[in-house]
Amino acid sequence: MSALSFGTMSTLQMAIAALIAIAALIAAWRSARAERSAAWRLLLPLMQLGAALAFWLLLFPPNTALRLDALTVLTPGASAQQPDALPIAQRVVALPGAEAPTSAQRAPDLASALRRQPATRSIHVVGRGLPPRDWNAVGTLGLSFDDAAPTGISEVGAASQSPVGTQWTLRGRAAGRVAQVQLRDVSGAVVDHAVPGKDGAFVLSAIGRAAGPALFTLQALDAEQSVVDQASVPVVFRSGAALTMLLRAAGPDPDQKYWRRWARDAGVKLGASIGLSDAVSLRDGDAAFDAASLAAADLVLLDERSWAALSADEKSALLGAVEHGLGLLLRVTGSVDATVAAEWAQLGLPLQPADTARSVALDRQLGLRDPLPLSAAPARFASGVRVLIRGDDGEPLAAWSARGQGRIGALLLIDSFKLSLQGEGGRYGGLWAGIVGQLARPRAQIQPPPLPSQAWVDERQTLCQLGDDAHLFDAAQKELPLLIEHGCAAFWPEPAGWYRLRTATGDWPFYVRAAGDAAGLRAARDAAATRALVAQASTMDDAAAAQGAAPMPRWPFFIAWLLLAALIWWRERRALQAD
């Protein structure tokens, strides 16, 4: 408890004290003479003196010892219990949006509060943490943080860009009384839902059906299906460059059929040759392995029997093209003979034969809702390979190796088409898009400049790696002025919506949330940033704390005076009525 003091009394204070004391003594003497009851004859004068003392303290409250170098900062989200536990020996300020006791001073930001308290050397933050505008104001000051319990959607992780036609996956975490999370598209339809685990984690997904910006809404619901929190989740679906692929198969199979359909839907220019018998094959486009065709192709797919059927010249031409960037995928659909296995081992893909096909699962890897048993060919990769796809049991199902400028991969999964049959077309597309993207001929891709990933209105945002020809357009397609210095420019977004940065390499959209959007995410961001500031903040010795004084609040003395005055009035009124 801090010490109390009245300080040095001025002449005016002494005069007022004398008047109050004389009036109290006269009132007490009169009450004692007029009161008939012995108990009230003793109690009433004491009440008169107590009322006089309370009135004096109301006019001139005593001072309490105060740390001038310590400041308590209330931020939004502070619980009702946290202000009650505040240190009473240091000043308290409340930032915008924070609920605070009447004794706290309001400040528009931390820098303003520190200017009012220039002796501050240590800050105690209470609530959800400091927003970005206040991070730099901490400087070298000591910092401690009493954070509020997280609520709503506290974490979201999702790719800001995703290929069209593949499964876009969102992983997150919820806290508090969240019983279910839902993902809604721009029309408001629920595209996925999940129940958070014990740790609050959840996984949701959606299919990118058209190229361009898309906005999903993530909602957190309680047990009564009321919305606890919601966050806008933006993503840009992009259509990749059209690829050219060559397929050779010794015979038709379901996996090959569904893959060809997926490739056509994805805009792939496909040349296929599928054997139906020793002398008959089904041809779709040009699947020749001449130098010109291989130079124009991005990826070649072969099964183990097609590889064995290649002539020495075709193998030499194929591997020569791989040296210059062509991608090659070797599909294992059955038993691999010793000759083929030896040749593939020389390519960096050693296989160990097995007696039969084995059951595998990709439920966790792909985030499937329902279990789906899949099958792998009767072979296993030797240890030390570079893994491309790993099953839920940890066993490699696809591996790759580098050869010159190109890559060669091998796939043991033989029935990935079951994903489409189970209604997981997006995950099927995502699986094959990942394989093709890893192995296909590398192409120069234009990388977007760094864009804000978590932006809210009225929060300063920074764009960097800008040229002098950069232009920024807001959600209303109004161009915003950019003052570019050293390749960077700052702006304050308003209103919420899709913004567009135009550079020499293209147009790059990014989303700015409204002030009340994703409150849980914003609080989690501020709390994490404040904890990071605490970790790097300086420490302060309490023994060297600067001391000062501040008057106590007047309201306790006012209440005491009012109660005593009312009781005295009631007793004297009763006495008059008795006479």
Buried (B, 14 or more C-beta within 10 A) or exposed (E): EBEEEEEEEEEEBEEBBEEBBEEBBEBBEBBBEBBEEEEBBEBBBEBBBBBBBBBBBBEBBBBBBBBBBBBBBBBBBBBEEBBEEBEBBBBBBBBEEBBBEEBBEEBEBBBBBBEEBEEBBBBBBBBBBBBBBBBEBBEEBBBBBBBBEBBBBBBBEBEBEBBBBBBBBBBBBBBBBBBBBBBBBEEEEEBBBBEBEEEBEBBBBBBBEEBEBBBBBBBBBBEEEEEBBBBBBBBBBEBBEEBBBBBBBBBEBBBBEBBBEBBEEBBBBBBBBBBEEEEEBEEEBBBEBEEEBBBBBBBBBBBBBBBBEBEEEBEEBBBBBBEEBBBBBBBBBBBBEEEBBEBBEEBBBBBEEBEEBBEBBBBEBBBBBEEBEBBBBBBBBEEEBBEBBBBBEEBBBBBBBEBEEBBBBBBBBBBBBBBBEBEBBBBBBBBBBBBBBBBBBEEEEEEBBEBBEBBBBEBEBEBEEBEEEBBBBBBEEEEBEBEBEEEBBEBEBEEBBBBBBBBEEEEBBBBBBEEEBBBBBBBBBBBBBBBEBBEEBEEBEEEEBEEBBBEBEEEEBBEBBBBBBEBBEEBBEEBEEEE
